[in-house]
Every structure is written in C-alpha cells, then in structure tokens.
Amino acid sequence: TDNGVAATEEYCTNIVEANPGFTPTLYDASTYDAFMLFCEAANLVGATDPESINEGLAMIENFEGVLANYSYHEDHTFANQVYNVQIQDQELVTQEVIELY
C-alpha cells in the first residue's frame, strides 16, 4: 500500500517536473498504467505479438501502478487496490486505499 501511494506521488512529481504547469489527471494516469501493464506483459513473455501479450497479462501479479496495485483475476479485471488521493496545496494527500480483492 505505501509503495503504491509512493508510486502515485512519484508519477505526479515527475510529470509536473517534465511539464511545468501541467496538472496530472485520472485520464493520463490510467493511460500510463495501461501502457505499463502492456510493457510488463511483454517483458514477462519476451514477445510483443497479441497472443503473447494476452498470456503475459494473465501472468501479472502485484504490479504497482500509479492508480492501483494490479494482478490478473479470472474475471479479467486487474485492480487489487485503488488509491484515492487529493491534491492539497500542491501535495498529494492519500484519502484512503480501497481494497478490491
């Protein structure tokens, strides 16, 4: 849980430093997590064709993303936990960690 919140904070800090004036949103963070899940899947199987990516996605366990901790579940969902954070005075403040699995 602490690692997930730290990953969220690191993502926000890095993206704002790289893009002054930019405010991170749910949309870019979720796109980032989706991209990183595909990269992790490709790394796990050592290939990038669609069948291999599907195999790799099914192998993912406890992957720390920006918005959640991810593992593949039989119902084809990934999030184990979701981090509810707010930006207060330009700082990320964790409101709660919601356990899904």
N, C-alpha and C positions, 0 to 999 in steps of 0.2 A: 504494500500500500504506500509506504513512504517513498519507495522507488518510483512508483507511478506518478505521485504528486511532484517529485523532483524532476521527472521527465517532462511533465507539463510545464513546470516553471522554466526548465532549460530551453524547451522549444520556444516559449514566448519570448524569453530573453534573447535567444539567438535570432529569431525572425525580426524582432524590433531593431536589434543592433544592425542587422544586414539591410534593413529597410526603414530608415528613420521616418517617423510619423505614421507608420503602419500599425494598425490595431488588429491583432490576431482575432479570427472569428471561428466559430464552430465549423464552418464550411471548409476553410483551408486546413484546419487541424484534422478533420475527418478525412479529407483527401490525402493528406500526408500519411495518416495511419494506414489507409487503404493501400497506398503505394508501398509503404514499408512492409506490410503484410505480404504483398506480392514478391517483394525483394527477398524476404525471409523464406518464402516458399521456394523460390528459385534456388536460393543458397542451400536449402535442405536437400533438394533432389539433384542439384547440379545441372539443371536444364531450364529452358525457358519456353518450351512448347506448351500449348494449352493443357494437354493431358498431364504432363509433369507438374505444371503449376497447380492443378487440381489435387494431385497426390501430395504435393508439398503443403498446400493449405490444410489438408486433413492431418498433417503431422505437427502443426503448430500447437505448442503448449506454453502457457505463461509468458507470452511475448508482451513486454511493456511498451505500450504506445503512448501517445500524447493524451488521448481521451479515455483510455481504458487499458486494462490488462486483458490480453486475448488468448483464448485457446479454442481450438475447433471443437464443436459439440455436434452430436448426432443429428440435431435439428437444423444443422447448417448455420448456426449462429456462432459468433466468436467472443463477444464481450463477457468476461468473468465479473468485472467490476467497472463501474463508471465513476469518474471523478467530477464532482460538482464543485467548480471553483468560480470565484468572482474576482474582478479586478477592482481593488480599492486603493486609491492614492498611488496608482501605477504599480501596485504589488499584487501578486496572485495570492488569494486567501482561500484555502480549502474550506468549503462549507460542509461537505460530507462525502463519504465514499459509499456508493450504493453497491451492495453485493448482489449479483445476478445469478451466480452459480456457486 
